[in-house]
């Protein structure tokens, strides 16, 4: 994982340097190029500031947000420039500087649309039939599945409230969070707010459950578990619970290499088994054990184009209900975002799953 972060950091700096050079070329102002380059390292600097300025969250949060907003620009502006260079090669009458200058308008418009999309999660409904008679009894069992909110300095309480509004609109029997509910900053910045919203605003007929994702592990599992329990959420760490004729198995994220296998978790008497595993890396294992449904998150659907193409290649299609053997599998786009506050090419979602008895 450390190698991945180093590679991403190197690519980020290179992209930032390219953007800085283009800014300098278009404006003929060296200081703007230097400023553009400095913005590239803002997210890294904000992590240091969060540790050293413990009483200035308003400043460090704003500083961090500014850096992540700019990350979206250095992702898409070099892509735009590449297209502009190709276009200029075939249509030489158009001045290159004019084409590049247009990017300073078009890319912010694209990012604004991506931002508005990212902060407005939608409620999505999927239907599943079960062969077991005790499912739903006289009605469908309604499960609200929510993953990857990443509550912290980027996903603020305003976005979290919108997620909660979607959950309450679904009027679920059970709420299941698929991990990465919390990010590192939540433990310090939004602890009281998180507890108040989670405990007092989410309504469901039965309990609210969550599994542990990789970001809870990065933030510290013990601290995250403490905060989630304080908020009234029940933690499923390699554990099975029974709810209205359905067995819900929550797995620890694969980041922990010592996590139990599904065989070690299950007793063999489960009916209507639903496996919740943050990272969609063990869907076949769930299918092998005859699960009715496997739920995962983690991927964000790539969050921004063209990352969605890579994610779908690595993990399978996101946002589509599919079958692996006899097991339904669903990888959600997630309700929040991480890093740059944009959703381009997919939609943040809260998923209402209706499980009905086979008729």
ZILIN-V673896 format. One record per pair of residues at least 4 apart in sequence whose C-alpha atoms are under 6 Angstrom apart, sorted by the first residue. I is the first residue (numbers start at 1). J is the second residue. D is the distance in whole Angstrom. If there is no record, write none. Layout:
# ZILIN-V673896
I&J&D, I&J&D
This chain:
# ZILIN-V673896
8&12&6, 15&74&6, 16&37&6, 16&40&5, 16&74&6, 17&37&6, 20&33&4, 20&36&5, 20&37&5, 23&27&6, 23&33&6, 24&28&5, 24&29&5, 24&30&5, 24&33&5, 42&67&5, 43&64&5, 43&67&5, 46&60&6, 46&64&5, 49&53&5, 57&61&6, 60&64&6, 61&153&5, 68&339&6, 68&340&5, 69&340&6, 72&340&6, 73&77&6, 88&92&5, 97&101&6, 103&107&6, 108&112&6, 114&342&5, 114&343&5, 114&344&5, 115&341&6, 115&342&5, 117&343&6, 118&342&5, 118&343&5, 119&159&6, 121&335&6, 121&348&5, 121&349&5, 122&349&5, 123&166&6, 123&349&6, 123&350&5, 123&351&6, 124&351&5, 124&352&6, 125&351&6, 125&352&5, 125&353&6, 126&353&5, 127&353&6, 127&354&5, 128&355&5, 129&355&6, 129&356&5, 129&357&6, 129&358&5, 130&357&5, 130&358&5, 131&358&5, 133&357&6, 134&245&6, 135&245&5, 135&357&6, 136&140&4, 136&141&5, 136&356&6, 140&354&6, 140&355&5, 140&356&5, 141&354&6, 141&355&5, 142&172&5, 142&173&5, 142&353&6, 142&354&5, 143&172&6, 143&173&6, 143&174&5, 143&175&6, 143&352&6, 143&353&5, 144&172&6, 144&175&5, 144&351&6, 144&352&5, 145&176&5, 145&177&6, 145&351&5, 146&177&5, 146&178&6, 146&350&5, 147&177&5, 147&178&4, 147&179&6, 147&297&6, 147&334&5, 148&180&5, 148&181&5, 148&334&5, 148&335&6, 148&336&6, 149&181&5, 149&335&5, 149&336&4, 150&180&6, 150&181&5, 150&182&5, 150&183&5, 151&155&5, 151&182&5, 151&183&6, 151&186&6, 152&183&5, 152&185&5, 152&186&4, 157&161&6, 172&204&5, 173&204&5, 173&205&4, 173&206&6, 174&204&6, 174&206&5, 174&207&6, 175&208&5, 176&208&6, 176&209&5, 176&210&6, 177&210&4, 178&210&6, 178&211&6, 178&278&5, 179&211&5, 179&212&5, 179&213&4, 179&278&6, 180&213&5, 180&215&5, 180&216&6, 182&186&6, 183&215&6, 184&219&5, 185&189&6, 186&190&5, 186&191&6, 187&191&5, 190&194&6, 194&198&6, 195&199&6, 195&231&4, 196&200&6, 197&201&5, 198&202&6, 198&231&6, 199&231&5, 199&232&6, 208&233&5, 209&233&6, 209&234&5, 209&235&6, 210&235&5, 210&236&6, 211&236&5, 211&250&6, 212&252&6, 213&253&5, 213&278&5, 216&220&6, 216&221&6, 217&221&5, 221&225&6, 228&233&5, 229&233&5, 236&250&5, 237&250&6, 237&251&6, 237&252&5, 238&250&5, 238&251&4, 238&252&6, 238&265&6, 239&249&6, 239&250&6, 240&248&5, 240&249&4, 241&247&6, 241&248&5, 242&246&6, 242&247&5, 246&272&5, 247&270&6, 247&272&6, 247&273&5, 248&273&6, 248&274&5, 249&275&5, 250&276&5, 251&277&5, 253&278&6, 260&264&6, 272&292&5, 273&291&5, 273&292&5, 274&291&6, 274&292&6, 274&293&5, 274&294&6, 275&294&5, 276&295&5, 277&296&5, 278&296&5, 278&297&5, 278&298&6, 279&296&6, 279&298&5, 280&296&5, 286&291&6, 287&291&6, 287&327&5, 291&327&6, 292&327&5, 293&327&6, 293&328&5, 293&329&6, 294&329&5, 295&330&5, 296&331&5, 297&331&5, 297&332&5, 300&333&4, 300&334&5, 301&308&5, 301&318&6, 301&333&5, 302&307&5, 302&308&4, 302&311&6, 303&343&5, 304&343&5, 304&344&5, 304&345&6, 305&344&6, 305&345&6, 311&315&6, 312&316&5, 312&317&5, 318&331&5, 318&332&6, 319&331&6, 319&332&5, 319&333&6, 321&329&6, 321&330&5, 322&328&6, 322&329&5, 323&327&5, 323&328&4, 323&329&6, 333&348&6, 334&348&6, 334&349&6, 335&348&5, 335&349&5, 335&350&6
